[in-house]
Amino acid sequence: MKYLKTNILMTFLFCILWSGCHKDKLLPSPVKISFIACGEADITLIQNQKHTILIDTGEDTCTHTVIDYLEKNIGSIDLMILTHPDKDHIGNAVAIMKRWDVKEVYASNYFKHSKLEEELLTYVKSNNIKYKTLEKQKNIILGDLNILIEPAKKKYDSANNSSLLTYVKVGKMRIFFGADIKKQRIEEILDQGNLKADIVKLPYHGRYISNLEELLRKLDPELIIVTSDQMDLETRKLLGKLKMDYEETLQTIVIETDGVSWKRGV
């Protein structure tokens, strides 16, 4: 009964944070979201006037590209979210931490015990970096950025389905980051209440998932970002069927939002 009450409360909190009403008020300066090109890997930079968020860090095959882009755009990182410990998501974490002050890190509670993950855990411990694996939802507000990080409600036997999901609200604009979730985890989301997103970072690099159509119909986005340079043909056909606009990260994609609408940035 206690678990049921807690689950109902967290769902209610989720609905308020994600679906609450907002007036159409322009932000004093735009929020910039950069989906950095790194093959089939995730690295997203979110910036407002004072704060910087990094969701995943890409793979070490594109370390130079990632570091070069960050050097041109940031001075420090307020929040790093590591959705799960696969190499295409944490591959550049240590390299980034060695160059920038990272104030806070949230990670999946799934452990692979890989050499790369062990290196990361050793580094954060030896350098006293605030690092926490999430067991329940975490809401963080950084200026006009409202971030909700959601771990899996169940224990899964895969890193992908154990991914942290990230929901970012900027004014009335909503962005959903699907990490690498697959069928079972999508079923969790489909059981939630009202869930819409203006922009969606497609789960699992555009690889086909049998209930992806249900998820996209529920989210009903204006734009889908596919972090891949080789999306599955079945997924491409599905997006065509749904008549949903999408872009692949053949190059870095920049989106700017004023809290009411969005546009392509530079």
C-alpha positions in Angstrom: 0.0 0.0 0.0 2.9 2.4 0.9 4.5 1.7 -2.5 1.2 2.3 -4.3 0.7 5.7 -2.6 4.2 6.7 -3.4 3.8 5.7 -7.0 0.5 7.7 -7.3 2.2 10.7 -5.7 5.2 10.6 -8.1 2.8 10.2 -11.1 0.9 13.3 -9.8 4.1 15.2 -9.4 5.2 14.2 -12.9 1.9 15.4 -14.4 2.2 18.8 -12.7 5.8 19.3 -13.7 5.4 18.1 -17.3 1.8 19.1 -18.2 1.2 22.2 -16.1 -0.2 25.3 -17.7 2.1 28.2 -18.7 1.3 31.6 -20.1 2.8 32.4 -23.5 5.6 34.5 -22.1 8.8 35.0 -24.0 12.1 34.3 -22.2 14.5 37.2 -21.8 17.1 35.2 -23.9 16.7 32.0 -25.9 17.6 28.5 -24.6 20.0 26.7 -26.9 19.9 22.9 -27.4 22.8 21.3 -29.4 22.6 17.7 -30.5 26.2 17.1 -31.2 27.0 14.8 -34.2 28.9 11.7 -33.1 27.7 8.8 -35.3 25.4 6.5 -33.4 26.0 8.2 -30.0 24.2 10.7 -27.7 25.6 14.0 -26.5 23.2 16.9 -26.0 24.2 20.3 -24.7 21.5 22.6 -23.2 22.3 26.2 -22.3 20.5 29.2 -20.9 22.0 32.5 -19.8 23.6 31.1 -16.7 23.4 27.3 -16.7 24.7 24.4 -18.8 23.4 20.9 -18.9 25.0 17.9 -20.7 22.9 14.8 -21.4 25.4 12.0 -22.2 28.8 12.5 -23.6 29.1 10.6 -26.9 31.7 7.9 -27.8 35.5 8.3 -27.6 35.7 7.9 -31.4 34.6 11.6 -31.6 36.4 13.0 -28.5 38.1 15.7 -30.5 34.8 16.9 -32.1 33.0 16.9 -28.7 35.8 18.8 -26.9 36.2 21.3 -29.7 32.4 22.1 -29.7 32.3 22.4 -25.9 35.4 24.7 -25.8 33.6 27.1 -28.1 30.4 27.1 -26.1 30.8 26.5 -22.4 32.9 27.5 -19.3 31.5 24.9 -16.9 28.8 22.3 -16.5 26.1 22.6 -13.9 24.5 19.2 -14.5 25.7 16.1 -16.3 23.1 13.3 -16.9 24.5 10.0 -17.8 21.5 8.0 -19.0 23.2 4.6 -18.9 26.7 3.2 -18.9 27.1 2.1 -22.6 30.2 3.5 -24.3 28.2 5.6 -26.8 26.8 7.5 -23.9 29.6 7.8 -21.3 32.6 7.5 -23.7 33.8 11.1 -23.2 32.7 11.6 -19.6 36.1 11.5 -18.0 37.7 13.5 -20.8 35.1 16.2 -20.3 35.5 16.1 -16.5 39.2 16.6 -16.8 38.7 19.9 -18.8 35.6 21.4 -17.1 34.2 21.9 -13.6 31.2 19.5 -13.5 29.1 20.5 -10.5 26.7 17.6 -10.3 26.3 14.2 -12.1 23.2 11.9 -12.1 23.5 8.4 -13.5 21.5 5.3 -14.1 21.5 2.7 -11.3 22.4 0.0 -13.7 26.0 -1.1 -13.6 27.9 -2.9 -16.4 31.2 -3.1 -14.6 33.0 -2.4 -17.8 36.5 -0.9 -17.9 35.1 2.4 -19.1 32.5 2.5 -16.3 35.1 1.6 -13.7 37.4 4.4 -15.0 34.5 6.9 -14.6 33.6 5.8 -11.1 37.3 5.9 -10.0 37.7 9.4 -11.4 34.6 10.9 -9.8 35.5 9.4 -6.5 39.1 10.5 -6.5 38.2 14.0 -7.6 35.2 14.4 -5.2 32.7 15.1 -8.0 29.1 15.0 -6.8 27.9 11.8 -8.4 24.6 10.0 -7.7 22.8 7.0 -9.2 19.0 7.6 -9.2 16.4 5.3 -7.7 13.5 7.7 -8.0 12.5 10.8 -9.9 14.6 14.0 -9.5 13.3 17.5 -10.3 15.9 20.2 -10.9 15.3 23.8 -11.7 18.1 25.9 -13.2 16.7 29.3 -14.1 14.1 28.9 -16.8 15.0 25.2 -17.2 12.8 22.7 -15.5 14.4 19.3 -15.6 12.7 16.0 -14.6 15.0 12.9 -14.6 13.1 9.6 -14.4 14.8 6.2 -13.7 13.0 2.9 -14.5 10.3 1.9 -12.2 11.2 -1.7 -12.5 14.5 -3.6 -12.5 15.6 -4.6 -16.0 18.3 -6.9 -17.2 19.7 -4.4 -19.8 21.4 -1.1 -19.6 19.1 0.3 -22.3 15.8 -0.3 -20.6 17.4 1.0 -17.3 18.2 4.4 -19.0 17.4 7.6 -17.3 14.7 9.5 -19.2 14.9 13.3 -19.2 12.1 15.8 -19.6 13.0 19.4 -20.0 10.4 22.2 -19.9 11.3 25.7 -21.1 8.3 28.0 -20.7 5.5 26.0 -22.4 8.0 24.1 -24.7 8.6 20.5 -23.8 11.6 18.3 -24.9 11.7 14.6 -24.3 15.0 12.7 -24.3 14.4 8.9 -24.8 18.0 7.7 -24.2 18.1 4.0 -25.4 14.9 2.7 -24.0 13.3 -0.3 -25.8 9.9 -2.1 -25.8 9.5 -2.9 -22.1 10.5 0.6 -20.9 8.2 2.2 -23.5 5.3 0.2 -22.0 6.0 2.1 -18.7 5.7 5.4 -20.4 2.5 4.4 -22.2 0.9 3.8 -18.9 1.5 7.4 -17.7 -1.0 10.1 -18.1 -0.9 13.2 -20.3 2.5 13.2 -22.0 3.2 15.5 -24.9 6.5 16.9 -26.3 7.3 19.5 -28.9 10.7 18.0 -29.6 11.7 14.3 -29.1 15.1 12.8 -29.0 14.2 9.4 -30.5 15.1 6.4 -28.3 17.8 4.0 -29.4 19.4 5.9 -32.3 16.5 5.3 -34.7 16.6 1.5 -34.4 13.2 0.0 -34.9 11.1 -0.8 -31.8 7.8 -2.5 -32.1 5.8 -0.1 -29.9 7.6 3.0 -31.1 4.5 4.1 -33.1 2.4 4.1 -29.9 5.0 6.2 -28.1 5.2 8.8 -30.9 1.5 9.1 -31.2 1.3 9.8 -27.4 4.1 12.4 -27.5 2.9 13.9 -30.8 6.1 16.0 -31.4 6.7 18.8 -33.9 10.2 17.6 -34.5 12.1 14.3 -33.9 15.9 14.2 -33.5 17.5 10.9 -34.5 21.1 10.6 -33.0 22.4 8.5 -35.8 23.8 8.6 -39.3 22.2 5.3 -40.2 18.6 5.1 -39.0 16.7 1.8 -39.6 14.6 1.7 -42.8 11.6 0.5 -40.8 11.8 3.5 -38.5 12.2 5.8 -41.5 9.0 4.3 -43.0 7.2 4.7 -39.7 8.0 8.4 -39.4 6.9 8.8 -43.0 3.6 7.0 -42.2 3.1 9.3 -39.2 4.0 12.4 -41.2 6.3 13.5 -38.5 9.3 15.8 -39.2 12.7 14.4 -38.3 16.4 15.2 -38.6 19.3 12.9 -38.2 22.6 14.1 -36.7 24.6 13.8 -39.9 25.9 17.1 -38.5 25.3 18.9 -35.2 21.8 20.2 -34.9 21.1 23.3 -32.9 17.6 24.3 -31.7 16.7 27.6 -30.0 13.6 28.3 -28.0 12.1 31.4 -26.5 9.8 29.3 -24.3 6.9 29.7 -26.7 8.2 28.4 -30.0 11.4 27.0 -31.4 13.6 27.5 -34.5 16.8 26.2 -35.9 19.9 27.9 -34.5 23.6 28.1 -35.4 
